[in-house]
Amino acid sequence: MDKVKLDIDRCKGCYLCIANCKLGAISKADKPNKKGVIPVKVDQEKCVQCGNCYTMCPDLVFEIL
C-alpha cells in the first residue's frame, strides 16, 4: 500500500526532499519527467509518512496518503 503519492511532472529537481528525508526513503528516479528533469521516487517500504518531504517541497510534488 502506497504511503505517498507523487506528481513527478511538478518536480523541478531541487531535491530538498532527498536532503530532508531522515530515513533515506526518497531518491532520484531513473527517467526524466516531462520537463526533462530527473524527478524523485519514494521507497514506500522505508517511508513512515512523517511529512518532511511535503513540508520542504516548493512545488507540491508530494501527497501524504
N, C-alpha and C positions, 0 to 999 in steps of 0.2 A: 504494500500500500504506500503510495506516494505521500510524503510529508510536506513537500514544497513543490509548487508549480512554477515554471519559468516561462517568460515571454522572451525568448532568446533574440528575437528581432529588435527588441528595445535596447539590448546590451551594446554599449559603446566601447567596451574593453578597458574600463578604468581599473577593474579588478580590486576595488575596495572590499568587496565581499570576500574574496580569497584571503586578503590580508587580515580580515577581522573574524574569520571563522576559526574559532579556537580548537575545533575538532578536526579540522582539515577535510571537511565534507564537501568543499567546493574547489573545483579545479577548472582548467581551461578545457573546452570541448575540442573535438578533433577536426571539425569543419567550420568554415566561416558562416556567419548569418547573411541575411540579405544586404546588409551594409558592407559586407566584406571584412567584418571584424570577427576575430575568434571569440565567441561568447563563452559563457561559463556553463558548467554542468554540476549537478549535485549528486553525491553518493547518498541515496535515500537511506541506506543502512546506517551510515555514520551520523546522519542528521538527527538532532534532538529537538528541532523546531524552536530554537532559542530566540529567533527573530533578528539576530545581528545582521544578517545579510539584508533583510527587509529594511532595517533601520539605516544601514550605510549606503544602500543603493540609491543614487540620484535619479535613476531612470525607471523606477518601478518595475524591475525585471521579476521580482520575487512575489509570490503569494503563498503565505503560510496556510496550509490546509488543516 
